[in-house]
Amino acid sequence: MSHLTAAFNHGKAFIPFIVAGDPDADSTVNNIVAMANAGADIIELGIPFSDPVADGPVIQAGDLRAFAGGISVDEVFAIVAAARQQTDTPIVFLTYANIPFKYGYERFCARCAELNVGGLVIPDLPYEEQGEIRPAAEQYGIDIIMLITLTSGDRVARLAEAASGFIYVVSSEGITGERDEFDQRLSSLFAEIRQHTDVPAALGFGIHTPEQAADLSRFVDGIIVGSAIVDIAAQHGTAAATAIGDYTKTMKAAIA
């Protein structure tokens, strides 16, 4: 069993997201450790990218702050290495396809394996185009996290059957960002996914309050939150760890 899948074995999983290097490397390490200590089951770490097509303005601003601090892919790996001295909580990368392509698929996946980064979320890499990176990912035991949306249609079965680690279900069309309402079809989408796999499925995009997390967790295996946490990082800068830890604890309690 993938160690990402195993993170769902003890109830609903909470998966918080932050941008690597926002606002600097040391703060990112502190934020990762704070989330882990507060009960995060998996931590999603975003590798900043110049054209993050799935990300809304809050996360894009986090990317820009990280770029201003001089972040690089090697420094992202260094951040994980530093965090690994304090926590073994599973980590996945949110990346865009050009980053591992330019770094070199085998080199990138080998480094992930060394640091126990268990999966990759790649929003701009459709399942049909994963052939180049999959051999390296499989060689090093890295899960390629499938994204399924309300518009996946007849592709749901194929995506679910190919899934490993966990499935990232996107709550709505469009980019990341806080939302107040969620499509009523989501429960049916999760039921359809269940027909094709027992790999756990977590819901992301837009969730930001404990009430939303509690309500949506009735029919999902996990809750993913990004923009709300990146916003906390923006508000508190290098001193964000305590607030991020408190928020993580509150959200985890809401779905427990």
N, C-alpha and C positions, 0 to 999 in steps of 0.2 A: 504493500500500500504506500502511495506517495505520502511523505510527511505533511504535505499540505492537506491532503484528504484527512489525515489523522487529526488535524487541528479541529475538525468538526465533530470529533467523537464524544465530546463532553457537553453537548448542547449547542445552542445557536452561537455562531462565531461572529466576533466583531473585528472588522478589518479597517483600521484607519490608514489614511494616506497622507504623506507629506512630500514636499519637493526636496530632493537632495541639494544641499548647499544653500538653502533659504533660511537665514541670510548668510550663513557661513557653515563651514564643515563642523566645527566644534558644537555649534548649536544644534545641528542636525543629529549628531551623535546623542546629545542630551535629550532631544525630543524622541528619538527612537527608544532610548532606555526608559524614558518616562511613560511612553505608551505601553511598552512591554510590562513594566512594573504595575501599571494600572489595569492590566487584564486583557490587552489586545491579544487575539489568537493568531493573527497573521498581520504583518505590517507591509503595506504597499509603499514602496519608495520610488518616486518619480525621478527619472533621469531627464534633466532639462533639455529641451529641444527648441529649435528656432521656429518650427512651424507645427505646433501641437494641435492638429486638426480636431481632436475630440475634446479639447479643454476650453473652458470658458474663461472669462477675464480674470477671475480670482487666481486660478492656477497659472494662467499665463503671466500674471504679475509676479507670482512666486518664481517662475522660471527666470524672469528678467532680474529679479533680485539675486538669484543664484549666479546668473551670468555676470552681473556686476561684481560679484565676489570672486570671479575667476574660476568657476567650477569647470571640471573636465570629467570625462568618463573614468580616467584613472583615479581622480579624486573621489568620485562616487564609490569606487571599489575600496578606497582607503577609509572612507566613512564607515562602510559596512565592516571592514576589518576592525576598526576601533570599537564599533558597537558590539561586535562579537566577543570582545573581551568582557562584556558585562551582561549579555543576554543571548540565549539561543532561540528566542522566539522566531518562528518562520518568517522569512522575508521574501517578497516577490518584487520584481522591478516592473514599473510602468515605463515602457520605452517605445520609441517609434522605430520603424524597420531600418532606417538608414544608420542608426547608431550601431547595432551589432554587425550590420553589413560592413561598415567602414572599419570597425574595430577588428573584424574577422570573426566569423561565426564560431569557429572552434576555439579560438583564443578567448572570446567573450564567454562562451558557455563553460569553458574550463575554469575561468576565474570565478564565475558564479558558483560552480561546484565547490571550489576551494573554500568559499566563504559561506556555504550553506544557503545560497539564494536559490530557492526551490522552484521558482516559476517566472514566466515572462508574460506580461499583458501587453499586447502589441496592437493598438487600435487600428492602425493603417495597414495591417497585414491580413487579408482574408484567408480563410482556411485553404482555398484553392491555390494560394500562392506561398504556402509555407514549406514547399519542398526543399528550398535551399537551406533553411535553418534547422529543419527537423532532424536530419541525421546527427548534427552536432549536439542538439538538445537531448536527443535520446541517448547518445553516447555518454553524456555526462549526467543523465538523470534529471534533466530540467523539464518541468511541465510547461507546455505552451497553453496558456489559459484561453479557452474559447470564450468569445463574446457572443451572446445571443440577445436579440432585440425583439420588440413587438413586430417588427417588419421582416424578421428572418423567414417567415412563411414556411415553405416546404423544405427549407434548409435546416430547420430545427432538429430534425431526426439525425441528419448527417453530422451536424456540429456536436450534438449531445453524445452520439455514439463514439465520436473521436476524442472526447474530452478526457482529461486527466488532471489531477490536483483538485481543482474546483472549476465551476463555470461562473463567469461574470455575466450576470443578466443586467442589461442596460434598461433603466426604468422608463425612458422616454426617448423620442427622437431628438436629435440635436446634441449640444455640447454640455459639458459639466456645469454645475451651478445649482444653488439652493432652489428648491421648489416647495410650493405649499400644497399641491394636489398631485395625485398619482393615478395613472390609468387603471380603470377597473378590470381591464383584461389581463393584468399581470398575474393574478392567481391562476387563471386558465393557462397562461404560458408556462408557469411552473409545473402545473399538472401535466402538460404535454411533455415537458422535459423529463419528468419522472417516468413516463412511458418508455423512454429510450435509454436511460442510464440511472445508476445509483450514485454517480459522482455528485457530491454536494453542489448546490447552486446558491450563490450569494447575489444580493441585489444592490446596485449602486447607481449613482447619478441623482443628485437632488436631495437626498436625505440629510437632515441637519438637526432635528429635534428628537429628544427622547420619546416623545409621544408618537412621532412618525415611525421611529425604529421599533417601538413596541407593537404598533398596529401592523406594520408590514412583516414583522418577524413571525406572524402567525402562520404564514405559508411559505417562508423561505428558510434556507439553512444558515444564512449569514447576512450581515448588513455591512456595506462598504460606505465609508464617509470620507470625502476628500476636501471639497471647497470650504466647508465649515472649519476644518482644522487648519487649512492653509490661511484662512482669514485670521484665526487666532495667532498664527505665526506672524502675520503682517502687523497685527496690533501690538504684539509684545516683543517682537524682534528677538534679540539674543537671550531674553529672559522668558521665553514662551514655554519652557518645559513644564513648569508647575501647572499652568492653565491648560496646556494640552493633556497632561496627565489627568487632571480633574475632569475634563470633558470626556476623555476616554473611559474613565471609571463610571461616569454617569450613563454613557451610552451602552456600555457593557451591561450595567445593572438593568437597563431598560429592556434588554432582550433576554435576560437570564431566565 
